[in-house]
Amino acid sequence: MLFFIIVFCAVSMFEWFRFRQQSKKDKWTLLSLVIGASLWEVMAYSFQWWPAPNDFIVYAFGWVDTLLKPT
């Protein structure tokens, strides 16, 4: 899991350097989203009870899986 956090942070930094030419408001919005997502991942890695972002995807769209299963 720690490997994925490091990869996510590296990809985020690449996006940040690519995004430098945008307006100041857009840069700060992207930076706050990257920092927030990074902190969320670190918390999910550090504490067993903290939900990972993937858990929210499963909670939100898990019901679709029952529709796709053949009967």
CYANA upper distance limits for C-alpha pairs under 8 A (distance plus 0.5 A):
  1 MET  CA      5 ILE  CA      7.01
  1 MET  CA     45 TYR  CA      7.43
  2 LEU  CA      6 ILE  CA      6.82
  2 LEU  CA     45 TYR  CA      7.73
  3 PHE  CA      7 VAL  CA      6.71
  4 PHE  CA      8 PHE  CA      6.46
  5 ILE  CA      9 CYS  CA      6.68
  5 ILE  CA     38 SER  CA      7.80
  5 ILE  CA     41 GLU  CA      7.12
  5 ILE  CA     42 VAL  CA      7.78
  6 ILE  CA     10 ALA  CA      6.68
  7 VAL  CA     11 VAL  CA      6.66
  8 PHE  CA     12 SER  CA      6.53
  8 PHE  CA     38 SER  CA      8.25
  9 CYS  CA     13 MET  CA      6.66
  9 CYS  CA     34 VAL  CA      8.50
  9 CYS  CA     38 SER  CA      7.37
 10 ALA  CA     14 PHE  CA      6.82
 11 VAL  CA     15 GLU  CA      6.75
 12 SER  CA     16 TRP  CA      6.62
 12 SER  CA     34 VAL  CA      6.95
 13 MET  CA     17 PHE  CA      6.80
 14 PHE  CA     18 ARG  CA      6.78
 15 GLU  CA     19 PHE  CA      6.44
 16 TRP  CA     20 ARG  CA      6.80
 16 TRP  CA     27 LYS  CA      8.26
 16 TRP  CA     30 LEU  CA      8.03
 16 TRP  CA     31 LEU  CA      7.78
 19 PHE  CA     27 LYS  CA      7.32
 20 ARG  CA     27 LYS  CA      7.23
 22 GLN  CA     26 ASP  CA      6.79
 22 GLN  CA     27 LYS  CA      6.92
 23 SER  CA     27 LYS  CA      6.81
 24 LYS  CA     28 TRP  CA      6.80
 25 LYS  CA     29 THR  CA      6.67
 26 ASP  CA     30 LEU  CA      6.68
 27 LYS  CA     31 LEU  CA      6.58
 28 TRP  CA     32 SER  CA      6.51
 29 THR  CA     33 LEU  CA      6.76
 30 LEU  CA     34 VAL  CA      6.65
 31 LEU  CA     35 ILE  CA      6.61
 32 SER  CA     36 GLY  CA      6.42
 33 LEU  CA     37 ALA  CA      6.51
 34 VAL  CA     38 SER  CA      6.51
 35 ILE  CA     39 LEU  CA      6.58
 36 GLY  CA     40 TRP  CA      6.63
 37 ALA  CA     41 GLU  CA      6.71
 38 SER  CA     42 VAL  CA      6.72
 39 LEU  CA     43 MET  CA      6.60
 40 TRP  CA     44 ALA  CA      6.67
 40 TRP  CA     52 ALA  CA      7.94
 40 TRP  CA     53 PRO  CA      8.18
 41 GLU  CA     45 TYR  CA      6.61
 41 GLU  CA     52 ALA  CA      7.05
 41 GLU  CA     53 PRO  CA      7.86
 42 VAL  CA     46 SER  CA      6.49
 43 MET  CA     47 PHE  CA      6.39
 43 MET  CA     50 TRP  CA      6.97
 44 ALA  CA     48 GLN  CA      7.23
 44 ALA  CA     49 TRP  CA      8.12
 44 ALA  CA     50 TRP  CA      5.40
 44 ALA  CA     51 PRO  CA      6.27
 44 ALA  CA     52 ALA  CA      5.62
 45 TYR  CA     52 ALA  CA      8.40
 51 PRO  CA     55 ASP  CA      6.65
 51 PRO  CA     56 PHE  CA      8.05
 52 ALA  CA     56 PHE  CA      7.64
 53 PRO  CA     57 ILE  CA      7.25
 54 ASN  CA     58 VAL  CA      6.86
 55 ASP  CA     59 TYR  CA      6.59
 56 PHE  CA     60 ALA  CA      6.48
 57 ILE  CA     61 PHE  CA      6.41
 57 ILE  CA     62 GLY  CA      7.97
 58 VAL  CA     62 GLY  CA      5.20
 59 TYR  CA     63 TRP  CA      8.43
 61 PHE  CA     65 ASP  CA      8.13
 62 GLY  CA     66 THR  CA      8.10
 63 TRP  CA     67 LEU  CA      7.58
 64 VAL  CA     68 LEU  CA      6.97
 65 ASP  CA     69 LYS  CA      6.91
